[in-house]
Amino acid sequence: MVVQEHRRRGGAFAVAAAVVGVVATSACSGAGAAAENRSGGGPADEVRRAADTLTEAGSSKARTSMEMAAGGTRVTIRGEGGYDFARRMGRLRVVLPKDPAGADGHEPITELLTPGALYMKNRGAGVPADKWVRVDTTTLDDGNLVTGGATDPLAAAELLRGAQDVTYVGEVELAGRRVRHFKGTTDIGRAARAAEPHARASLAAAAKGFTRDVVPFDVYLDDEGRVRKVRHRFSFANQGRTVAVTSTTVLFDFGARVVVRLPDERDIYSGKVRA
C-alpha cells in the first residue's frame, strides 16, 4: 500500500488510484454547408467556441460518466450535480463502482471543482468523514481530466479549443431536443495554449501526462451553441498497461441555481492519505 502525505496547500494526489487499481486487479458525415452556424464559420470554429458559449450561459445541471478499460475489464464512475460556468465552480456527487468481488464500493464522494483545485469529501483512505481533501490540479499528470473520476465540465469544453479535423455528422435527438453532432480530435497542448487563464495550467500539465496528446471527441451542440453532451477518449499508462478512458459529460437545465461553497481551512485534512 502506498502512503502519500497530503498538505493543506496542495501536492499531487492520485484520486482515481482506487478505480485504476480495480481495473488492474481484475485484468492481473454530413455536408459541410449544413454545419455552418448562425454566426458564421465552419464546424471547427463553432466547436472551439464551446467554452465561451457555456460561460455566457451561466450555469447548468450536469451528469458525468467515466469508463476505464484495461485488459478486457471495464469499470464506470458516475457523477451528478451542477456547474456555475460564470464563477467556474461546480459540485458533483461521484459514485465509484463495485469492487471485483461484487461488493459495494466506496460511499459516494462529494467533489467541488474550482480553477486549479479539486476538493473531495468522504474520500476514505484514512481521511475523517467530516474533512475535505484539497488537490492542486496543476500538479497532476492529467490536469484532473481523469484523476477525480469526472472531467470538470468547463475543462471538457476548454479542451475543445484545440479541436481539429472536425466533421459535422448531422442532427440527432438528445433528451427530447434536436442537437447537432460534431466529431473530431483535439490536441491537448494546443488547447492549453488557447485556453482561458483559469484552465491553462491544468491543461498544460495534462499535455505532458497522457500517452497521446491527440484526443478523439464527439460533441453535441444545441441551436445556441451550448454543449449538451461531450465525450472524450483518453489513453494513459498505468503500471505497464495502457488504460483507455472514455469521459462523458451531459449538461441540461441551463440557468439552474448552482451553489458551491468552499470549505473553511480548518475543515481541510492535513494528515496522511493512503492511495
Phi, psi and chi 1 to 4 in degrees:
 res  aa     phi    psi   chi1   chi2   chi3   chi4
   1 MET       -  134.4  178.1  176.1  -67.3      -
   2 VAL   -91.4  134.1  177.2      -      -      -
   3 VAL  -114.5  125.9  178.3      -      -      -
   4 GLN  -120.4  144.9  -66.3 -179.0  -42.0      -
   5 GLU   -94.2  127.5 -176.8  171.7   -3.5      -
   6 HIS  -113.0  123.4 -178.4   83.8      -      -
   7 ARG  -100.4  163.3  -58.4 -175.1 -177.7  -81.5
   8 ARG   -55.6  -34.9  -73.2  179.6 -176.1  -89.2
   9 ARG  -107.9   40.9  -61.4 -171.2  179.5  -82.5
  10 GLY   116.4 -159.1      -      -      -      -
  11 GLY   109.6  140.1      -      -      -      -
  12 ALA   -67.3  146.0      -      -      -      -
  13 PHE  -153.8  126.2  179.5   70.2      -      -
  14 ALA   -82.9   87.1      -      -      -      -
  15 VAL   -65.2  -38.0 -176.3      -      -      -
  16 ALA   -90.2   11.4      -      -      -      -
  17 ALA   -58.6  -37.8      -      -      -      -
  18 ALA   -62.8  -39.9      -      -      -      -
  19 VAL   -73.7  -42.1  178.1      -      -      -
  20 VAL   -60.9  -36.4  174.6      -      -      -
  21 GLY   -63.0  -35.2      -      -      -      -
  22 VAL   -62.5  -43.5  168.1      -      -      -
  23 VAL   -64.1  -46.4  177.4      -      -      -
  24 ALA   -65.9  -38.8      -      -      -      -
  25 THR   -67.1  -43.7  -59.2      -      -      -
  26 SER   -68.0  -30.6  -60.1      -      -      -
  27 ALA   -88.0  -15.4      -      -      -      -
  28 CYS   -12.5      -  -71.6      -      -      -
  29 SER       -  135.6  159.1      -      -      -
  30 GLY   -87.4  178.6      -      -      -      -
  31 ALA   -69.7  139.8      -      -      -      -
  32 GLY   -62.0  -35.4      -      -      -      -
  33 ALA   -60.8  -34.5      -      -      -      -
  34 ALA   -69.3  -18.1      -      -      -      -
  35 ALA   -86.7  -15.0      -      -      -      -
  36 GLU   -67.0  132.0  -67.1 -166.7    7.6      -
  37 ASN   -90.0  175.9   61.2   81.4      -      -
  38 ARG   -64.5  -25.3  -68.7  178.4  175.5   80.6
  39 SER   -93.9    7.3   58.8      -      -      -
  40 GLY    88.7  167.0      -      -      -      -
  41 GLY    95.0  163.6      -      -      -      -
  42 GLY   -88.9 -175.3      -      -      -      -
  43 PRO   -62.4  -37.8   17.9  -30.6      -      -
  44 ALA   -63.2  -40.2      -      -      -      -
  45 ASP   -62.6  -42.4  -67.9  -30.4      -      -
  46 GLU   -67.0  -41.0 -175.5  169.6   10.3      -
  47 VAL   -64.1  -40.6  168.0      -      -      -
  48 ARG   -65.6  -22.4  -68.1  170.5 -170.4  151.0
  49 ARG   -86.3    0.5  -75.4 -164.7  -65.6  -91.7
  50 ALA   -57.4  -41.3      -      -      -      -
  51 ALA   -65.2  -41.1      -      -      -      -
  52 ASP   -63.4  -39.0  -65.6  -30.0      -      -
  53 THR   -66.1  -37.7  -55.2      -      -      -
  54 LEU   -66.5  -40.4  -74.5 -177.7      -      -
  55 THR   -60.1  -41.1  -59.4      -      -      -
  56 GLU   -66.2  -30.5  -65.7  167.2    1.8      -
  57 ALA   -70.6  -24.7      -      -      -      -
  58 GLY    96.6  -65.3      -      -      -      -
  59 SER  -162.3  168.1   63.2      -      -      -
  60 SER  -166.1  167.0   78.0      -      -      -
  61 LYS   -84.2  161.1  -66.1 -177.9 -179.5  178.0
  62 ALA  -145.6  146.2      -      -      -      -
  63 ARG  -126.8  139.5  -77.3 -166.7  -62.0  -90.9
  64 THR  -129.8  153.9   66.3      -      -      -
  65 SER  -146.0  143.8   68.4      -      -      -
  66 MET  -134.7  115.2 -175.4  168.6  -72.5      -
  67 GLU  -104.9  124.2 -177.8 -179.1   84.7      -
  68 MET  -110.3  137.0  -63.7 -175.5  177.4      -
  69 ALA  -135.3  133.1      -      -      -      -
  70 ALA  -157.1  133.3      -      -      -      -
  71 GLY    59.4   31.1      -      -      -      -
  72 GLY    85.8   -0.7      -      -      -      -
  73 THR  -107.0  138.4  -61.1      -      -      -
  74 ARG  -126.7  137.7  -65.0  177.6 -177.9  -89.1
  75 VAL  -132.1  151.7  -65.0      -      -      -
  76 THR  -129.2  133.0  -57.6      -      -      -
  77 ILE  -107.8  133.6  -51.9  168.8      -      -
  78 ARG  -121.4  147.3  -58.1 -170.9 -175.2  -80.7
  79 GLY  -139.7  158.6      -      -      -      -
  80 GLU  -151.9  141.9 -172.5  163.6   -3.5      -
  81 GLY   171.8 -138.5      -      -      -      -
  82 GLY  -150.4  165.9      -      -      -      -
  83 TYR  -142.1  132.8 -155.6   97.0      -      -
  84 ASP  -100.4  100.6 -174.7  -31.6      -      -
  85 PHE   -71.8  -29.5  -61.3  104.2      -      -
  86 ALA   -67.2  -40.8      -      -      -      -
  87 ARG   -89.2   -9.4  -64.5  176.7   62.9 -152.6
  88 ARG    61.2   45.4  -55.8 -176.9 -179.1   94.1
  89 MET  -140.0  143.0  -59.9  172.4   69.7      -
  90 GLY  -142.0  167.0      -      -      -      -
  91 ARG  -137.6  127.4 -178.0 -175.8 -178.1   96.6
  92 LEU  -130.3  148.3  -66.4  175.3      -      -
  93 ARG  -106.6  111.0 -179.1  177.4 -177.4  -91.1
  94 VAL  -104.6  128.4  175.8      -      -      -
  95 VAL  -109.2  120.7  179.6      -      -      -
  96 LEU   -84.1  157.6  -59.0 -177.1      -      -
  97 PRO   -76.3  169.3   30.0  -36.4      -      -
  98 LYS   -68.3  158.2  -65.2 -178.5  177.8 -178.8
  99 ASP   -77.3  170.7   67.4   24.6      -      -
 100 PRO   -58.2  -25.4  -24.1   34.0      -      -
 101 ALA   -81.3   -5.1      -      -      -      -
 102 GLY    94.8   -2.0      -      -      -      -
 103 ALA   -73.8  155.2      -      -      -      -
 104 ASP   -59.3  141.7  -71.3  -23.4      -      -
 105 GLY   -84.0 -155.7      -      -      -      -
 106 HIS   -63.6  149.8 -165.8  -75.3      -      -
 107 GLU   -61.5  152.3  -71.0  -65.4  -42.5      -
 108 PRO   -53.8  142.7  -27.2   36.1      -      -
 109 ILE  -104.0  132.9  -60.8  172.5      -      -
 110 THR   -89.0  126.9  -61.0      -      -      -
 111 GLU  -121.2  134.1  -65.4 -170.5   -4.7      -
 112 LEU  -109.1  123.4  -54.5 -178.1      -      -
 113 LEU  -104.0  124.1  -51.2  167.9      -      -
 114 THR  -139.2  163.1   69.8      -      -      -
 115 PRO   -60.5  117.5  -24.6   35.1      -      -
 116 GLY    82.9   -2.4      -      -      -      -
 117 ALA  -149.6  145.5      -      -      -      -
 118 LEU  -123.3  128.6  167.7   67.5      -      -
 119 TYR  -110.5  135.6  -64.3   82.9      -      -
 120 MET  -130.8  136.7  -65.1  172.7  -63.8      -
 121 LYS  -120.4  145.2 -167.1  172.3 -173.9  179.8
 122 ASN    67.4   38.8 -162.7   25.2      -      -
 123 ARG   -68.8  -29.3  169.6   63.0 -177.5   89.7
 124 GLY    77.7 -154.5      -      -      -      -
 125 ALA    51.9   41.4      -      -      -      -
 126 GLY    90.4   -0.8      -      -      -      -
 127 VAL   -87.7  127.6 -179.4      -      -      -
 128 PRO   -55.3  145.1  -26.0   35.1      -      -
 129 ALA   -61.3  -26.8      -      -      -      -
 130 ASP   -94.7    8.7   62.3  -19.6      -      -
 131 LYS  -109.7  156.7  -65.5  -67.1 -175.3  179.7
 132 TRP  -106.8  149.3  -66.8   81.7      -      -
 133 VAL  -107.6  133.3  172.2      -      -      -
 134 ARG  -110.9  130.9 -178.9 -171.9 -176.3  -81.3
 135 VAL  -120.5  129.3  179.0      -      -      -
 136 ASP   -78.8  106.1 -178.8  -10.2      -      -
 137 THR   -71.0  -17.1   56.6      -      -      -
 138 THR   -74.7  -11.6   65.6      -      -      -
 139 THR   -97.0   -5.9   66.6      -      -      -
 140 LEU   -83.4  142.2  -63.0  174.0      -      -
 141 ASP   -60.5  -27.7  -71.0  -16.6      -      -
 142 ASP  -105.9    5.7   71.3  -38.7      -      -
 143 GLY    62.1   19.1      -      -      -      -
 144 ASN    69.3   24.4 -164.4   37.2      -      -
 145 LEU   -73.1  -24.5  -68.3  177.3      -      -
 146 VAL  -126.7  -38.2  171.1      -      -      -
 147 THR   -49.1  -45.8  -68.5      -      -      -
 148 GLY   -75.4   -1.4      -      -      -      -
 149 GLY    83.4    0.6      -      -      -      -
 150 ALA  -155.7  136.0      -      -      -      -
 151 THR   -80.1  126.9  -57.6      -      -      -
 152 ASP   -50.5  122.9 -179.8  -50.3      -      -
 153 PRO   -56.2  -39.0  -29.5   37.8      -      -
 154 LEU   -72.2  -36.0 -171.9   52.9      -      -
 155 ALA   -63.6  -36.9      -      -      -      -
 156 ALA   -61.2  -37.9      -      -      -      -
 157 ALA   -74.5  -39.9      -      -      -      -
 158 GLU   -60.4  -33.8  -72.0  -76.4   -7.2      -
 159 LEU   -61.3  -26.5 -168.6   54.3      -      -
 160 LEU   -73.4   -9.5  -64.7  174.1      -      -
 161 ARG   -65.4  -18.5  -67.9 -171.3 -169.3  -86.0
 162 GLY   -95.4   17.9      -      -      -      -
 163 ALA   -62.4  139.8      -      -      -      -
 164 GLN  -148.1  162.4   53.1 -164.2    9.8      -
 165 ASP    50.6   46.0  -59.1  -35.6      -      -
 166 VAL   -83.7  133.7  179.7      -      -      -
 167 THR  -121.5  135.4  -58.9      -      -      -
 168 TYR   -84.8  119.1  173.6   65.4      -      -
 169 VAL   -86.0  -41.9 -179.9      -      -      -
 170 GLY   144.2 -179.5      -      -      -      -
 171 GLU   -86.6  141.5  -76.8 -164.3   -4.9      -
 172 VAL  -139.0  168.3  -62.1      -      -      -
 173 GLU  -101.5  130.3 -173.9  170.9  -52.5      -
 174 LEU  -132.3  114.8 -178.8   65.4      -      -
 175 ALA    53.2   41.5      -      -      -      -
 176 GLY    80.4    8.1      -      -      -      -
 177 ARG  -125.1  139.9 -174.0 -175.9 -175.7   98.8
 178 ARG   -78.1  128.2  -60.7  -64.3  -66.5  179.9
 179 VAL  -133.7  164.2  -65.3      -      -      -
 180 ARG  -105.7  129.2  -70.5  163.2  -60.9  132.8
 181 HIS   -98.2  125.9  178.1 -165.0      -      -
 182 PHE  -122.3  149.1  -59.7   84.8      -      -
 183 LYS  -138.6  155.9   66.8 -173.5  -54.2 -179.7
 184 GLY   174.1 -155.9      -      -      -      -
 185 THR  -130.8  155.9   61.2      -      -      -
 186 THR  -128.5  144.6 -175.2      -      -      -
 187 ASP   -99.3  120.5 -177.7  -83.5      -      -
 188 ILE   -62.0  -42.8  -56.7  175.9      -      -
 189 GLY   -62.5  -42.7      -      -      -      -
 190 ARG   -64.7  -40.3  178.0  178.1  175.1  179.0
 191 ALA   -62.9  -40.2      -      -      -      -
 192 ALA   -61.3  -41.3      -      -      -      -
 193 ARG   -68.7  -29.8  -67.4 -171.9  -67.6  -87.4
 194 ALA   -93.4  -10.6      -      -      -      -
 195 ALA   -69.3  159.4      -      -      -      -
 196 GLU   -66.3  156.3  -70.7  -64.6  -52.0      -
 197 PRO   -54.0  -34.5  -29.2   36.7      -      -
 198 HIS   -65.2  -24.1   66.5   87.0      -      -
 199 ALA  -108.9   -8.1      -      -      -      -
 200 ARG   -64.2  -47.1 -162.4  169.5  -63.4  155.0
 201 ALA   -66.0  -41.6      -      -      -      -
 202 SER   -66.1  -41.2  -66.1      -      -      -
 203 LEU   -69.0  -34.6  -71.9  179.6      -      -
 204 ALA   -63.7  -38.3      -      -      -      -
 205 ALA   -64.9  -40.8      -      -      -      -
 206 ALA   -64.0  -33.7      -      -      -      -
 207 ALA   -61.2  -22.9      -      -      -      -
 208 LYS   -95.0  -14.5  -57.7  174.1 -176.5  177.5
 209 GLY   -99.4  -20.9      -      -      -      -
 210 PHE   -89.9  155.1  -74.6   99.1      -      -
 211 THR   -61.5  -37.8  -56.8      -      -      -
 212 ARG  -126.6  136.4  -65.7 -176.1  -59.5  167.8
 213 ASP   -78.2  -25.3  -72.1  -18.8      -      -
 214 VAL   -88.6  121.7  176.2      -      -      -
 215 VAL  -117.8  117.9  178.0      -      -      -
 216 PRO   -67.0  146.9  -18.5   32.6      -      -
 217 PHE  -145.2  158.5   70.8   83.4      -      -
 218 ASP  -127.9  133.3  -71.9   84.1      -      -
 219 VAL  -135.2  144.0   64.1      -      -      -
 220 TYR  -121.5  117.2  -58.5   78.5      -      -
 221 LEU  -111.1  143.0  -54.1  178.8      -      -
 222 ASP   -86.3 -174.4   62.0   18.0      -      -
 223 ASP   -64.3  -22.9  -73.2  -19.0      -      -
 224 GLU   -88.0   -1.2  -72.5   75.9   31.7      -
 225 GLY    84.7    8.8      -      -      -      -
 226 ARG   -81.8  142.6  -60.3  173.5  -59.8 -167.7
 227 VAL   -69.4  123.8  173.6      -      -      -
 228 ARG  -101.0  -30.0  -69.9  -73.0  176.4  162.0
 229 LYS  -157.4  137.7 -179.4  178.5  178.7  179.4
 230 VAL  -141.8  137.9   58.8      -      -      -
 231 ARG  -129.4  125.4  177.5 -178.4  -67.2  115.9
 232 HIS  -114.1  147.8  -67.6   98.8      -      -
 233 ARG  -120.6  104.0  -69.7  176.9  -71.3  -78.3
 234 PHE   -96.7  167.7  -57.5  102.9      -      -
 235 SER  -148.2  130.2  177.3      -      -      -
 236 PHE  -145.4  162.6   67.8   93.4      -      -
 237 ALA   -96.3  139.3      -      -      -      -
 238 ASN  -143.8  113.7  178.6   63.7      -      -
 239 GLN    51.5   44.9  -62.7  179.4  -10.1      -
 240 GLY    84.2   -6.4      -      -      -      -
 241 ARG  -106.8  150.0  -73.0 -166.3  177.7   93.9
 242 THR   -91.1  124.5  -64.1      -      -      -
 243 VAL  -105.3  123.7 -179.9      -      -      -
 244 ALA   -93.8  131.1      -      -      -      -
 245 VAL  -125.7  124.6 -179.9      -      -      -
 246 THR  -109.1  115.3  -59.9      -      -      -
 247 SER  -110.0  124.7  177.0      -      -      -
 248 THR  -123.0  133.9  -55.7      -      -      -
 249 THR  -125.2  130.4  -59.4      -      -      -
 250 VAL  -117.9  128.5  176.2      -      -      -
 251 LEU  -115.2  139.8  -57.2  177.1      -      -
 252 PHE  -156.9  173.0   58.0  101.7      -      -
 253 ASP    50.2   57.7  -75.3   -2.2      -      -
 254 PHE   -63.5  140.0  -77.1   92.8      -      -
 255 GLY    92.2   -6.1      -      -      -      -
 256 ALA   -61.9  147.4      -      -      -      -
 257 ARG   -73.3  127.1 -176.7  168.4  179.7  -96.9
 258 VAL  -124.3  120.6  177.4      -      -      -
 259 VAL  -108.0  122.9  177.3      -      -      -
 260 VAL  -129.7  114.6 -178.9      -      -      -
 261 ARG  -115.4  121.5  -65.1 -171.7 -179.8   92.1
 262 LEU   -73.8  145.3  -61.8 -176.0      -      -
 263 PRO   -68.5  152.3   25.2  -33.8      -      -
 264 ASP   -66.5  155.2  -67.6  -26.5      -      -
 265 GLU   -56.8  -36.4 -172.7   71.3   15.4      -
 266 ARG   -69.5  -16.0   64.7  177.2  179.1  -88.2
 267 ASP   -95.3    3.6  -65.8  -34.1      -      -
 268 ILE   -96.1  126.3  -61.8  176.1      -      -
 269 TYR   -67.5  136.8 -174.9   62.1      -      -
 270 SER  -123.1   11.5   59.0      -      -      -
 271 GLY   -90.9 -152.0      -      -      -      -
 272 LYS   -95.6  141.5  -67.7 -176.5  177.8 -179.9
 273 VAL  -118.4  128.6  177.7      -      -      -
 274 ARG   -88.7  122.4  -63.5 -173.0  -55.0  -85.7
 275 ALA   -91.7      -      -      -      -      -
